[in-house]
């Protein structure tokens, strides 16, 4: 613990949004800012900093490694990786970098998040990035370095050729136009030397000696302290069995612990569904029924092939191509106009973490496609396991439980489209035996059964403390990210999203941090 325990602003969680909030607030030398992170620093850890080692972090000591509740229609073996290290999931993920489609952000505003439309938020993407792609809309001086992966993977290049043969053109990502049907190598937030351009590397490493910024790693928050109707600080410990200390916030507390831990900490602090809190003997301060509700994710199926030729042995991060399609194209039935309902990631590595246990064959020389549902309709929950802050919460995504069957229909169509792409002449020299699900799995029912047993997540939980209109009882946050019913407390992370973005949400989560800092500065 630090000797100084009183600050103007205290940010809980040094992750994708929290690092941005702390860095931007501390630009004003007249205020003091503390940033608390339960995990260790990333500054001296090559396994964290080198982007191409990201898969080593899954289920490691830098992962909260949350199990999920038994699933009615999904894979109960699945786990949610949540990073336990400075930089949060931006220090843990594959750094796929997307601006959210304009339609996503405009939809946020239509759901009650006034001021979050594309016109208002796109300048924040520009401000946070230094981008190597063409376009006057791109930023050139921001802290986060975005690079376009070159076409270095011959199997990947052939796959893009096959996409074109299947009617899916090569496109440019982050061009300002929403890609409904198209494919290419991704942009990633990565520095030239292979270091991930995480929020900690980008926002914090350059200012570690800033006098008015105190970064407390290995510091676990037990509870948000509320006096009357105002958040006044935190009870925090150094390690799981450390002595609790009070850290005081003179102005505001910003909660940026992520879509699983932010609702958990709110509930431990008496802010959440009163009936659920009572089950654990927690006195209700604010009966906020939406805390821990509306859990959204990008569930993904997987299909893999034995490669006829050697796959690359050096990569930028191994999952380097995205493919977008709309399975209802031309029908006029989409409820997300102008956006695709299907996205695939292409992996140049074996991805058998859920197929092997189900008895499917594997190979050391594999490529795969992972069709995911961009706007899944299923909604899950985050709930307390107990009143002990050390306990992992109950995480129940309720995968593939939407009444109309949209989510499974898209996943099944994704497997069929993946097969269509890989069957094109351009992939003939690469595509060997289909390992999983295999050529014997053909009907929609057989594919659905396979998906339900073997699917994974793209690790994109969101929406559990969503923002919305001031009078929306199921939205715990107002459009300025303020927790309703408590003064001096905001939430800035992916939990605040009214609807999960069509694309990988990490850069958008950083954008939320940027906007949160702007909102706080404007309220002084």
ZIMO-V845090 format. One record per residue. RES is the residue in one letter. BURIAL is # if it has 9 or more other C-alpha atoms within 8 Angstrom, else .. Layout:
# ZIMO-V845090
{{RES,BURIAL} {RES,BURIAL}}
This chain:
# ZIMO-V845090
{{X,.} {X,.} {X,.} {X,.} {X,.} {X,.} {X,#} {X,#} {X,#} {X,#} {X,#} {X,#} {X,#} {X,#} {X,#} {X,#} {X,#} {X,#} {X,#} {X,#} {X,#} {X,#} {X,#} {X,#} {X,#} {X,#} {X,.} {X,.} {X,.} {X,.} {X,#} {X,#} {X,#} {X,#} {X,#} {X,#} {X,#} {X,#} {X,#} {X,#} {X,.} {X,#} {X,.} {X,.} {X,.} {X,.} {X,#} {X,#} {X,#} {X,#} {X,#} {X,#} {X,#} {X,#} {X,.} {X,.} {X,#} {X,#} {X,#} {X,.} {X,.} {X,#} {X,#} {X,#} {X,#} {X,#} {X,#} {X,#} {X,#} {X,.} {X,#} {X,.} {X,#} {X,#} {X,#} {X,.} {X,.} {X,#} {X,.} {X,#} {X,#} {X,#} {X,#} {X,#} {X,#} {X,#} {X,#} {X,#} {X,#} {X,#} {X,#} {X,#} {X,.} {X,#} {X,#} {X,#} {X,#} {X,#} {X,.} {X,#} {X,#} {X,#} {X,#} {X,#} {X,#} {X,#} {X,#} {X,#} {X,#} {X,.} {X,#} {X,#} {X,#} {X,#} {X,.} {X,#} {X,#} {X,#} {X,.} {X,.} {X,#} {X,.} {X,.} {X,#} {X,#} {X,#} {X,#} {X,#} {X,#} {X,#} {X,#} {X,.} {X,.} {X,.} {X,.} {X,.} {X,.} {X,#} {X,#} {X,#} {X,.} {X,#} {X,#} {X,#} {X,#} {X,#} {X,#} {X,#} {X,#} {X,.} {X,.} {X,.} {X,.} {X,.} {X,#} {X,#} {X,#} {X,#} {X,#} {X,#} {X,#} {X,#} {X,#} {X,#} {X,#} {X,#} {X,.} {X,#} {X,#} {X,#} {X,.} {X,.} {X,#} {X,.} {X,.} {X,.} {X,.} {X,#} {X,#} {X,#} {X,#} {X,#} {X,#} {X,#} {X,#} {X,#} {X,#} {X,#} {X,#} {X,#} {X,#} {X,.} {X,.} {X,#} {X,#} {X,#} {X,#} {X,#} {X,#} {X,#} {X,#} {X,#} {X,#} {X,#} {X,#} {X,.} {X,.} {X,.} {X,.} {X,.} {X,.} {X,#} {X,#} {X,.} {X,.} {X,#} {X,#} {X,#} {X,#} {X,#} {X,#} {X,#} {X,#} {X,#} {X,#} {X,#} {X,.} {X,.} {X,.} {X,#} {X,#} {X,#} {X,#} {X,#} {X,#} {X,#} {X,#} {X,#} {X,#} {X,.} {X,.} {X,.} {X,.} {X,.} {X,.} {X,#} {X,#} {X,#} {X,#} {X,#} {X,.} {X,#} {X,#} {X,#} {X,#} {X,#} {X,#} {X,#} {X,#} {X,#} {X,.} {X,#} {X,#} {X,#} {X,#} {X,#} {X,#} {X,#} {X,#} {X,#} {X,#} {X,#} {X,#} {X,#} {X,.} {X,.} {X,#} {X,#} {X,.} {X,.} {X,.} {X,#} {X,.} {X,#} {X,.} {X,#} {X,#} {X,#} {X,#} {X,#} {X,#} {X,#} {X,#} {X,#} {X,#} {X,#} {X,#} {X,#} {X,#} {X,#} {X,#} {X,#} {X,#} {X,#} {X,#} {X,#} {X,#} {X,.} {X,.} {X,.} {X,#} {X,.} {X,.} {X,.} {X,.} {X,#} {X,#} {X,#} {X,#} {X,#} {X,#} {X,#} {X,#} {X,#} {X,#} {X,#} {X,#} {X,.} {X,.} {X,.} {X,.} {X,.} {X,.} {X,.} {X,.} {X,.} {X,.} {X,.} {X,#} {X,#} {X,#} {X,#} {X,#} {X,#} {X,#} {X,#} {X,#} {X,#} {X,#} {X,#} {X,.} {X,.} {X,.} {X,#} {X,#} {X,#} {X,.} {X,.} {X,.} {X,#} {X,.} {X,#} {X,.} {X,.} {X,#} {X,#} {X,#} {X,#} {X,#} {X,#} {X,#} {X,#} {X,#} {X,#} {X,#} {X,#} {X,.} {X,#} {X,#} {X,#} {X,#} {X,#} {X,#} {X,#} {X,.} {X,.} {X,#} {X,.} {X,#} {X,.} {X,.} {X,.} {X,#} {X,#} {X,#} {X,#} {X,#} {X,#} {X,#} {X,#} {X,#} {X,#} {X,.} {X,.} {X,#} {X,#} {X,#} {X,#} {X,.} {X,#} {X,#} {X,#} {X,#} {X,#} {X,#} {X,.} {X,.} {X,#} {X,.} {X,#} {X,#} {X,#} {X,#} {X,#} {X,.} {X,#} {X,#} {X,#} {X,.} {X,#} {X,#} {X,.} {X,.} {X,#} {X,#} {X,#} {X,#} {X,.} {X,.} {X,.} {X,.} {X,.} {X,.} {X,.} {X,.} {X,#} {X,#} {X,#} {X,.} {X,#} {X,#} {X,#} {X,#} {X,#} {X,#} {X,#} {X,#} {X,#} {X,.} {X,#} {X,#} {X,#} {X,#} {X,#} {X,#} {X,#} {X,#} {X,#} {X,#} {X,#} {X,.} {X,.} {X,.} {X,.} {X,#} {X,#} {X,#} {X,#} {X,#} {X,.} {X,#} {X,#} {X,#} {X,#} {X,.} {X,#} {X,#} {X,#} {X,#} {X,#} {X,#} {X,#} {X,#} {X,#} {X,#} {X,#} {X,#} {X,#} {X,#} {X,#} {X,#} {X,#} {X,.} {X,#} {X,#} {X,#} {X,#} {X,#} {X,#} {X,#} {X,#} {X,#} {X,#} {X,#} {X,#} {X,#} {X,#} {X,.} {X,#} {X,.} {X,.} {X,.} {X,.} {X,.}}
